[in-house]
Amino acid sequence: MVGGRLEEKPVKVRIRGLTKTFKHNGIQVEVLQGVDLDIYTGETLAVVGASGVGKSTLLHILGTLERPSGGEVLWEGEEVFSLDDRRLAAFRNRKVGFVFQFHHLLPEFNALENVMIPGLIARQPQSRIREQAEAMLVSVGLKERLTHRVSTLSGGEQQRVAVARALVLNPEVLLADEPTGNLDPKIGFQLQELLLKLNHERGLTSVIVTHNMELAQALDRRATLVDGKAVILQGG
């Protein structure tokens, strides 16, 4: 953690008693069963645990992509799920950037066009969002790839485009789900270093779901999700 102890920093997101239940083949399945977690402003937090324990579900709720079945998700003291769907979507667009294991880029578009998409959806002036997208691609090391179709880029380059797209609207929180999971170890390490650099330079709060223990150990803290029931924090 750069610049002070975690407990001296404000809580960005506070989760209390979080539950999530899905219906599968007519049976109610509890994925999250009362998770408590504080996420501090400016920290990098890894969420680890066995497959199927609810890590991605926790991340999706944190990013307001899914609503919880119960409990509280307080962003700087505000219960975000008290918002209706329209206001929640606006909140998500303004506050959160997402990076996934599979980059979900549009292959028929070039790198710059892909990074511009969030700003165009937000109806920002095209000239402004183009300038921001160019700057983001430069910051992730793709200055020479702006006009290359993403289908011609390497896997590592495609994931860097996805990172640039996630950050182009200057969100406060970056959420990443297995961002190195589809990359070989060398390229994965380069992406890890990039994420840490961007978190520091841009004052982000980053939460990363990962099975990559090298990445997890490089972050400020690790939260281990056990059967959706408990979070064991290490580091900080």
C-alpha contacts under 8 A as a table, 3 or more apart, distances in Angstrom:
res1	aa1	res2	aa2	distance
1	M	4	G	6.93
1	M	5	R	7.17
1	M	6	L	7.34
1	M	43	E	6.36
1	M	44	T	7.69
1	M	220	D	5.42
1	M	236	G	7.17
2	V	200	H	7.68
4	G	8	E	6.89
4	G	9	K	7.60
5	R	8	E	5.48
5	R	9	K	7.00
5	R	236	G	7.08
6	L	9	K	5.31
6	L	40	Y	6.62
6	L	43	E	7.58
6	L	236	G	6.00
7	E	10	P	7.65
7	E	40	Y	7.93
9	K	40	Y	6.24
9	K	41	T	6.31
10	P	40	Y	5.87
10	P	41	T	5.77
11	V	14	R	6.65
11	V	38	D	6.36
11	V	39	I	5.78
11	V	40	Y	4.33
11	V	41	T	5.79
11	V	76	E	6.72
12	K	38	D	7.64
12	K	39	I	5.66
12	K	40	Y	5.07
12	K	41	T	4.90
12	K	75	W	5.90
12	K	76	E	5.23
12	K	205	T	7.96
13	V	38	D	5.99
13	V	39	I	5.13
13	V	40	Y	6.94
13	V	73	V	6.93
13	V	74	L	5.51
13	V	75	W	4.55
13	V	76	E	6.02
13	V	77	G	7.74
14	R	36	D	7.74
14	R	37	L	6.02
14	R	38	D	4.59
14	R	39	I	6.34
14	R	72	E	7.79
14	R	73	V	5.93
14	R	74	L	5.06
14	R	75	W	6.61
14	R	76	E	7.74
14	R	77	G	7.68
15	I	18	L	6.48
15	I	35	V	7.01
15	I	36	D	5.18
15	I	37	L	4.99
15	I	38	D	6.19
15	I	71	G	7.55
15	I	72	E	5.66
15	I	73	V	4.74
15	I	74	L	6.38
16	R	34	G	7.24
16	R	35	V	6.23
16	R	36	D	4.47
16	R	37	L	6.65
16	R	71	G	5.70
16	R	72	E	5.19
16	R	73	V	6.77
17	G	33	Q	7.54
17	G	34	G	4.05
17	G	35	V	5.14
17	G	36	D	5.64
17	G	70	G	7.16
17	G	71	G	4.53
17	G	72	E	6.59
18	L	32	L	6.66
18	L	33	Q	6.60
18	L	34	G	4.62
18	L	35	V	4.77
18	L	36	D	6.71
18	L	68	P	6.88
18	L	69	S	7.66
18	L	70	G	5.68
18	L	71	G	4.20
18	L	72	E	6.20
18	L	73	V	7.67
19	T	30	E	7.43
19	T	31	V	7.35
19	T	32	L	4.62
19	T	33	Q	4.74
19	T	34	G	5.19
19	T	35	V	6.87
19	T	68	P	6.09
19	T	69	S	5.42
19	T	70	G	4.95
19	T	71	G	6.12
20	K	30	E	5.99
20	K	31	V	5.62
20	K	32	L	4.92
20	K	33	Q	6.88
20	K	68	P	5.20
20	K	69	S	4.64
20	K	70	G	6.72
21	T	28	Q	6.42
21	T	29	V	5.44
21	T	30	E	4.38
21	T	31	V	5.83
21	T	32	L	7.11
21	T	69	S	6.10
22	F	28	Q	5.73
22	F	29	V	5.20
22	F	30	E	6.51
22	F	31	V	7.31
23	K	26	G	5.79
23	K	27	I	5.34
23	K	28	Q	4.49
23	K	29	V	5.95
24	H	27	I	5.13
24	H	28	Q	6.33
24	H	29	V	6.72
30	E	33	Q	6.36
30	E	228	G	7.98
31	V	53	V	6.69
31	V	54	G	5.62
31	V	57	T	7.89
31	V	227	D	7.52
31	V	228	G	5.59
32	L	35	V	6.66
32	L	53	V	7.86
32	L	54	G	6.28
32	L	58	L	7.62
32	L	227	D	7.63
32	L	228	G	4.22
32	L	229	K	6.24
33	Q	228	G	5.48
33	Q	229	K	4.92
34	G	71	G	7.39
34	G	228	G	7.62
34	G	229	K	5.93
34	G	230	A	7.50
35	V	228	G	7.14
35	V	229	K	6.09
35	V	230	A	5.99
35	V	231	V	6.75
36	D	230	A	7.64
36	D	231	V	7.07
37	L	231	V	7.21
39	I	43	E	7.43
39	I	45	L	7.59
40	Y	43	E	5.70
40	Y	205	T	7.34
41	T	204	L	7.61
41	T	205	T	5.60
42	G	199	N	7.47
42	G	200	H	7.71
42	G	203	G	5.82
42	G	204	L	5.33
42	G	205	T	4.34
42	G	206	S	7.38
43	E	204	L	7.53
43	E	205	T	5.18
43	E	206	S	6.33
43	E	220	D	6.30
44	T	196	L	7.89
44	T	199	N	7.60
44	T	205	T	6.10
44	T	206	S	4.71
44	T	207	V	5.93
44	T	208	I	7.64
44	T	219	L	5.24
44	T	220	D	5.22
44	T	221	R	6.75
45	L	206	S	6.17
45	L	207	V	4.76
45	L	208	I	6.19
45	L	216	A	7.90
45	L	219	L	5.96
45	L	220	D	5.94
45	L	221	R	4.99
45	L	222	R	5.81
45	L	223	A	7.21
46	A	207	V	5.87
46	A	208	I	4.83
46	A	209	V	5.78
46	A	210	T	6.82
46	A	216	A	5.24
46	A	219	L	6.41
46	A	220	D	7.90
46	A	221	R	6.18
46	A	222	R	4.64
46	A	223	A	6.06
47	V	55	K	6.67
47	V	207	V	7.15
47	V	208	I	6.00
47	V	209	V	4.63
47	V	210	T	6.43
47	V	216	A	7.77
47	V	222	R	5.89
47	V	223	A	4.84
47	V	224	T	5.91
47	V	225	L	7.04
48	V	55	K	7.11
48	V	209	V	6.06
48	V	210	T	5.76
48	V	211	H	6.26
48	V	216	A	7.63
48	V	222	R	6.93
48	V	223	A	6.16
48	V	224	T	4.86
48	V	225	L	6.27
49	G	53	V	6.83
49	G	55	K	7.30
49	G	211	H	7.41
49	G	224	T	5.30
49	G	225	L	5.22
49	G	226	V	6.43
50	A	53	V	6.08
50	A	225	L	7.90
50	A	226	V	7.63
51	S	54	G	7.87
52	G	55	K	7.47
53	V	225	L	6.61
53	V	226	V	6.38
53	V	227	D	4.82
53	V	228	G	5.33
54	G	57	T	5.02
54	G	58	L	6.05
54	G	225	L	7.44
54	G	227	D	7.46
54	G	228	G	5.75
55	K	58	L	5.18
55	K	59	L	6.35
55	K	209	V	6.53
55	K	225	L	6.84
56	S	59	L	4.96
56	S	60	H	6.09
56	S	177	D	6.71
56	S	209	V	7.00
57	T	60	H	5.07
57	T	61	I	6.22
57	T	66	E	7.86
58	L	61	I	5.24
58	L	62	L	6.09
59	L	62	L	4.97
59	L	63	G	6.15
59	L	175	L	7.00
59	L	177	D	7.60
59	L	207	V	7.93
59	L	209	V	7.56
60	H	63	G	5.09
60	H	64	T	6.06
60	H	65	L	5.02
60	H	66	E	5.66
61	I	64	T	4.79
61	I	65	L	5.79
61	I	66	E	4.85
61	I	67	R	5.86
61	I	68	P	6.35
62	L	65	L	7.72
62	L	73	V	7.21
63	G	66	E	7.77
63	G	92	R	6.78
63	G	96	V	6.49
63	G	175	L	7.21
64	T	67	R	6.40
64	T	80	V	7.94
64	T	81	F	7.76
64	T	88	L	7.24
64	T	92	R	6.64
67	R	81	F	6.96
68	P	71	G	7.13
72	E	79	E	6.63
73	V	78	E	7.94
73	V	79	E	5.68
73	V	80	V	6.48
73	V	81	F	7.25
74	L	77	G	4.97
74	L	78	E	4.87
74	L	79	E	4.48
74	L	80	V	6.28
75	W	78	E	5.07
75	W	79	E	6.49
75	W	80	V	6.60
79	E	82	S	5.80
79	E	83	L	7.98
80	V	83	L	5.75
80	V	88	L	7.12
81	F	84	D	7.44
81	F	88	L	7.39
83	L	86	R	7.92
83	L	87	R	5.80
83	L	88	L	5.54
84	D	87	R	5.51
84	D	88	L	5.93
85	D	88	L	4.96
85	D	89	A	6.06
86	R	89	A	5.24
86	R	90	A	6.44
87	R	90	A	5.04
87	R	91	F	6.11
88	L	91	F	4.95
88	L	92	R	6.12
89	A	92	R	5.07
89	A	93	N	6.14
90	A	93	N	5.11
90	A	94	R	6.20
91	F	94	R	5.23
91	F	95	K	5.92
91	F	96	V	7.94
92	R	95	K	5.30
92	R	96	V	5.28
93	N	96	V	6.14
93	N	97	G	7.70
93	N	118	P	7.95
93	N	122	A	7.67
93	N	171	P	7.96
94	R	169	L	7.11
94	R	170	N	7.88
94	R	171	P	6.01
95	K	170	N	7.92
95	K	171	P	4.57
95	K	172	E	5.21
95	K	173	V	6.28
96	V	166	A	7.98
96	V	171	P	5.03
96	V	172	E	6.20
96	V	173	V	5.03
96	V	174	L	5.94
96	V	175	L	7.22
97	G	166	A	4.38
97	G	167	L	5.80
97	G	171	P	5.76
97	G	172	E	7.89
97	G	173	V	6.28
97	G	174	L	4.77
97	G	175	L	6.12
98	F	163	V	7.87
98	F	166	A	5.29
98	F	174	L	5.98
98	F	175	L	4.96
98	F	176	A	5.76
99	V	103	H	6.95
99	V	162	A	6.28
99	V	163	V	6.09
99	V	166	A	6.31
99	V	174	L	7.66
99	V	175	L	6.29
99	V	176	A	4.51
99	V	177	D	6.31
99	V	179	P	6.41
100	F	103	H	5.71
100	F	104	H	7.81
100	F	176	A	5.65
100	F	177	D	4.76
100	F	178	E	6.29
100	F	179	P	5.58
101	Q	176	A	7.93
101	Q	177	D	5.87
101	Q	178	E	4.88
101	Q	179	P	4.65
101	Q	180	T	6.66
101	Q	181	G	5.84
101	Q	182	N	6.22
102	F	179	P	7.88
102	F	182	N	7.24
103	H	158	Q	6.88
103	H	159	Q	5.86
103	H	162	A	5.68
104	H	162	A	7.80
105	L	114	N	6.51
105	L	150	V	7.33
105	L	158	Q	7.76
105	L	162	A	6.99
106	L	109	F	5.68
106	L	114	N	6.56
106	L	150	V	7.41
107	P	110	N	7.38
107	P	149	R	6.53
107	P	150	V	5.35
107	P	151	S	5.04
108	E	149	R	6.49
108	E	150	V	7.42
108	E	151	S	7.32
109	F	113	E	5.88
109	F	114	N	6.26
109	F	149	R	5.54
109	F	150	V	6.69
110	N	113	E	5.36
110	N	114	N	6.29
110	N	146	L	6.95
110	N	147	T	5.29
110	N	148	H	5.04
110	N	149	R	3.75
110	N	150	V	5.41
111	A	114	N	5.25
111	A	115	V	6.36
111	A	145	R	6.88
111	A	146	L	5.30
111	A	147	T	6.04
111	A	148	H	6.01
111	A	149	R	6.07
111	A	150	V	5.64
111	A	161	V	6.28
112	L	115	V	5.23
112	L	116	M	6.22
112	L	130	R	7.56
112	L	133	A	6.28
112	L	134	E	6.56
112	L	137	L	7.52
112	L	146	L	5.13
112	L	147	T	6.25
113	E	116	M	5.10
113	E	117	I	6.50
114	N	117	I	5.49
114	N	161	V	7.69
114	N	165	R	6.91
115	V	118	P	7.05
115	V	133	A	5.57
115	V	161	V	6.81
115	V	162	A	7.44
115	V	164	A	6.26
115	V	165	R	4.21
115	V	166	A	7.91
115	V	168	V	6.89
116	M	119	G	5.58
116	M	120	L	6.32
116	M	129	I	5.96
116	M	130	R	6.09
116	M	133	A	5.64
116	M	165	R	7.09
116	M	168	V	7.59
117	I	120	L	5.09
117	I	121	I	6.13
117	I	165	R	7.70
118	P	121	I	5.12
118	P	122	A	6.21
118	P	165	R	7.17
118	P	168	V	7.61
118	P	169	L	7.31
119	G	122	A	4.92
119	G	123	R	6.22
119	G	124	Q	5.42
119	G	126	Q	7.90
119	G	129	I	5.69
119	G	168	V	7.61
119	G	169	L	6.67
120	L	123	R	4.84
120	L	124	Q	5.71
120	L	125	P	7.54
120	L	126	Q	6.83
120	L	129	I	7.33
121	I	124	Q	7.67
124	Q	128	R	7.10
124	Q	129	I	6.49
125	P	128	R	5.41
125	P	129	I	6.36
126	Q	129	I	5.27
126	Q	130	R	5.94
127	S	130	R	5.18
127	S	131	E	6.29
128	R	131	E	5.20
128	R	132	Q	6.29
129	I	132	Q	4.96
129	I	133	A	5.94
129	I	168	V	7.96
130	R	133	A	5.06
130	R	134	E	6.12
131	E	134	E	5.22
131	E	135	A	6.27
132	Q	135	A	5.13
132	Q	136	M	6.20
132	Q	168	V	6.22
132	Q	169	L	7.91
133	A	136	M	5.09
133	A	137	L	6.23
133	A	164	A	7.32
133	A	165	R	7.51
133	A	168	V	5.90
134	E	137	L	5.24
134	E	138	V	6.28
134	E	143	K	7.80
134	E	146	L	7.23
135	A	138	V	5.13
135	A	139	S	6.21
136	M	139	S	4.97
136	M	140	V	6.39
136	M	164	A	5.30
136	M	165	R	7.90
136	M	167	L	7.46
136	M	168	V	6.25
137	L	140	V	5.24
137	L	141	G	6.39
137	L	142	L	5.16
137	L	143	K	6.06
137	L	146	L	7.10
137	L	160	R	7.95
137	L	161	V	6.82
137	L	164	A	5.85
138	V	141	G	5.15
138	V	142	L	5.28
138	V	143	K	4.51
139	S	142	L	7.46
140	V	160	R	6.15
140	V	161	V	7.76
140	V	163	V	7.83
140	V	164	A	6.76
140	V	194	L	7.10
142	L	145	R	5.14
142	L	146	L	6.68
142	L	157	E	7.54
142	L	160	R	7.86
142	L	161	V	7.96
143	K	146	L	6.13
145	R	148	H	5.23
148	H	152	T	6.82
148	H	153	L	7.33
149	R	152	T	5.64
149	R	153	L	7.12
150	V	153	L	5.14
150	V	158	Q	6.31
153	L	157	E	5.76
153	L	158	Q	5.97
154	S	157	E	5.11
154	S	158	Q	6.12
155	G	158	Q	5.09
155	G	159	Q	6.30
155	G	182	N	7.90
155	G	183	L	6.77
156	G	159	Q	5.19
156	G	160	R	6.33
156	G	183	L	6.67
156	G	187	I	5.98
156	G	188	G	7.59
156	G	191	L	7.48
157	E	160	R	4.99
157	E	161	V	6.32
158	Q	161	V	5.06
158	Q	162	A	6.35
159	Q	162	A	4.86
159	Q	163	V	6.27
159	Q	179	P	7.65
160	R	163	V	4.96
160	R	164	A	6.21
160	R	191	L	7.41
161	V	164	A	5.02
161	V	165	R	6.14
162	A	165	R	5.02
162	A	166	A	6.18
163	V	166	A	5.04
163	V	167	L	6.36
164	A	167	L	5.25
164	A	168	V	5.87
165	R	168	V	5.31
166	A	169	L	7.53
166	A	171	P	7.97
166	A	174	L	7.49
167	L	170	N	5.23
167	L	171	P	6.09
167	L	174	L	7.66
168	V	171	P	7.83
171	P	174	L	7.05
171	P	204	L	7.70
172	E	203	G	7.67
172	E	204	L	5.49
172	E	205	T	6.43
173	V	204	L	5.65
173	V	205	T	4.76
173	V	206	S	5.71
173	V	207	V	7.76
174	L	204	L	6.77
174	L	205	T	6.23
174	L	206	S	4.69
174	L	207	V	6.39
175	L	206	S	5.92
175	L	207	V	5.03
175	L	208	I	5.91
176	A	179	P	5.84
176	A	206	S	7.73
176	A	207	V	6.38
176	A	208	I	4.67
176	A	209	V	6.20
177	D	208	I	5.93
177	D	209	V	4.80
177	D	210	T	6.60
178	E	181	G	5.03
178	E	208	I	7.11
178	E	209	V	5.51
178	E	210	T	4.69
178	E	211	H	7.06
179	P	182	N	7.43
179	P	208	I	7.83
179	P	210	T	7.46
180	T	183	L	5.34
180	T	184	D	7.96
180	T	188	G	4.90
180	T	189	F	7.93
180	T	191	L	7.04
180	T	192	Q	7.54
180	T	210	T	7.90
180	T	212	N	7.58
181	G	188	G	7.73
181	G	210	T	7.59
181	G	211	H	7.66
181	G	212	N	7.49
183	L	187	I	6.02
183	L	188	G	5.34
184	D	187	I	5.56
184	D	188	G	5.85
185	P	188	G	4.90
185	P	189	F	6.05
186	K	189	F	5.22
186	K	190	Q	6.46
187	I	190	Q	5.04
187	I	191	L	6.30
188	G	191	L	5.11
188	G	192	Q	6.16
189	F	192	Q	4.89
189	F	193	E	6.25
189	F	215	L	7.65
190	Q	193	E	5.18
190	Q	194	L	6.26
191	L	194	L	4.93
191	L	195	L	6.18
192	Q	195	L	5.22
192	Q	196	L	6.36
192	Q	215	L	6.35
193	E	196	L	5.22
193	E	197	K	6.11
194	L	197	K	5.05
194	L	198	L	6.11
195	L	198	L	5.21
195	L	199	N	6.06
196	L	199	N	5.12
196	L	200	H	6.35
196	L	219	L	7.91
197	K	200	H	5.33
197	K	201	E	6.10
198	L	201	E	5.04
198	L	202	R	5.71
198	L	203	G	7.91
198	L	204	L	7.57
199	N	202	R	5.57
199	N	203	G	5.71
199	N	204	L	4.71
199	N	205	T	6.74
199	N	206	S	6.81
200	H	203	G	5.40
200	H	204	L	6.76
201	E	204	L	7.93
210	T	213	M	7.42
210	T	215	L	7.55
210	T	216	A	6.84
211	H	216	A	7.86
212	N	215	L	5.41
212	N	216	A	6.29
213	M	216	A	4.73
213	M	217	Q	5.90
214	E	217	Q	5.32
214	E	218	A	6.38
215	L	218	A	5.18
215	L	219	L	6.81
216	A	219	L	5.54
216	A	221	R	7.81
216	A	222	R	6.45
217	Q	220	D	7.70
217	Q	221	R	7.67
217	Q	222	R	7.36
219	L	222	R	7.31
220	D	235	G	6.07
220	D	236	G	5.64
221	R	233	L	6.64
221	R	234	Q	5.44
221	R	235	G	4.52
221	R	236	G	5.43
222	R	232	I	7.77
222	R	233	L	5.54
222	R	234	Q	5.13
222	R	235	G	6.58
223	A	231	V	5.59
223	A	232	I	5.38
223	A	233	L	4.62
223	A	234	Q	6.66
224	T	230	A	7.63
224	T	231	V	5.24
224	T	232	I	5.16
224	T	233	L	6.69
225	L	228	G	5.83
225	L	229	K	7.00
225	L	230	A	5.80
225	L	231	V	5.03
225	L	232	I	7.12
226	V	229	K	5.73
226	V	230	A	5.50
226	V	231	V	6.79
227	D	230	A	7.39
